[in-house]
Amino acid sequence: MIGVAIIVVVLLVAIPVGVLMSGGIGAAIIGWVLRDDVDSRNQDSELLDLNG
């Protein structure tokens, strides 16, 4: 019976939390990489000063 409870906890708690956390970390990494790319491509633009 304890094995069933462990499987249920893993399926309902651990897997969804892991997916959400890895998705957030992936989005942060992609955003950081893309921002650096855009800043390097447009380094002489006056709009970068407005972007903060």
Summary of the structure (lengths in Angstrom):
residues: 52
radius of gyration: 20.5
end to end distance: 56.4
largest distance: 65.6
contacts: 92
relative contact order: 0.07
helix: 87%
strand: 0%
